[in-house]
Amino acid sequence: MGAAMSVAWIMAGVVAAVVGLALWLGWRWLSGSWEVLDDHGVHERLLGPGGPRHSPGLWLRLNRWINRKPLRLTYRRDKRGRFRRTRR
């Protein structure tokens, strides 16, 4: 009974090490896939190296439909200096 218990602990340790290694490798891959883009870089990245292949319009419409938020009213000055409501 003692040998079977030690084999179980060894197997549990091996499984824990494999799971830990998989999580560590996944984290390294995920952190390496992120990059910082400025405003111009985003536009160039969306266009891609071959020119405008896919328009981001469909994605933006779907994203807008899924993430619906109530419209916020803001006030801005017009040419005469009066405050007017504008939707954002």
C-alpha positions as CSV (number, residue, x, y, z in Angstrom):
1,M,0.0,0.0,0.0
2,G,2.9,2.4,0.7
3,A,4.4,1.9,-2.8
4,A,1.1,2.5,-4.6
5,M,0.7,5.7,-2.6
6,S,4.1,7.0,-3.5
7,V,3.5,6.2,-7.2
8,A,0.3,8.2,-6.9
9,W,2.2,11.2,-5.5
10,I,4.9,11.0,-8.1
11,M,2.2,10.9,-10.9
12,A,0.4,13.9,-9.3
13,G,3.7,15.8,-9.3
14,V,4.4,15.0,-12.9
15,V,0.9,16.1,-13.9
16,A,1.3,19.3,-11.9
17,A,4.6,20.0,-13.6
18,V,3.2,19.4,-17.1
19,V,0.2,21.6,-16.4
20,G,2.5,24.3,-15.0
21,L,4.7,24.1,-18.1
22,A,1.7,24.3,-20.4
23,L,0.4,27.4,-18.6
24,W,3.9,29.0,-18.6
25,L,4.3,28.4,-22.4
26,G,0.8,29.7,-23.1
27,W,1.5,32.8,-21.1
28,R,4.8,33.4,-22.9
29,W,3.1,33.0,-26.3
30,L,0.3,35.3,-25.3
31,S,2.6,38.0,-24.0
32,G,4.8,37.8,-27.1
33,S,1.8,38.2,-29.4
34,W,0.8,41.6,-28.1
35,E,2.4,44.7,-29.6
36,V,1.9,48.4,-29.1
37,L,0.6,50.4,-32.1
38,D,0.2,54.1,-32.5
39,D,-2.8,55.6,-34.5
40,H,-0.9,55.4,-37.8
41,G,0.2,51.8,-37.1
42,V,-3.4,50.7,-36.5
43,H,-4.5,52.0,-39.9
44,E,-1.6,50.4,-41.7
45,R,-2.1,47.1,-39.8
46,L,-5.8,47.0,-40.8
47,L,-4.9,47.6,-44.5
48,G,-2.3,44.9,-44.4
49,P,0.7,44.4,-46.7
50,G,-1.3,43.7,-49.9
51,G,-3.5,46.8,-49.7
52,P,-7.1,47.0,-48.6
53,R,-8.2,43.4,-48.7
54,H,-10.9,43.4,-46.0
55,S,-12.9,46.4,-45.0
56,P,-13.1,46.8,-41.2
57,G,-16.7,48.1,-41.6
58,L,-18.4,44.8,-41.1
59,W,-16.4,44.1,-37.9
60,L,-17.1,47.6,-36.6
61,R,-20.8,47.2,-37.2
62,L,-20.9,43.8,-35.5
63,N,-18.9,45.1,-32.6
64,R,-21.2,48.1,-32.3
65,W,-24.3,45.9,-32.4
66,I,-22.9,43.5,-29.7
67,N,-21.6,46.2,-27.4
68,R,-24.6,48.5,-27.3
69,K,-24.3,51.4,-24.9
70,P,-26.8,54.1,-24.3
71,L,-26.1,57.2,-26.3
72,R,-24.4,59.9,-24.3
73,L,-25.5,63.5,-24.9
74,T,-22.8,66.1,-24.8
75,Y,-23.0,69.8,-25.3
76,R,-20.8,71.7,-27.7
77,R,-20.6,75.3,-28.7
78,D,-21.8,76.2,-32.2
79,K,-20.4,79.1,-34.3
80,R,-22.3,81.7,-32.3
81,G,-21.2,80.4,-29.0
82,R,-24.5,78.7,-28.0
83,F,-24.5,75.3,-26.4
84,R,-26.1,72.6,-28.6
85,R,-26.7,68.9,-27.7
86,T,-24.8,66.4,-29.8
87,R,-25.0,62.7,-29.7
88,R,-21.9,60.6,-29.2
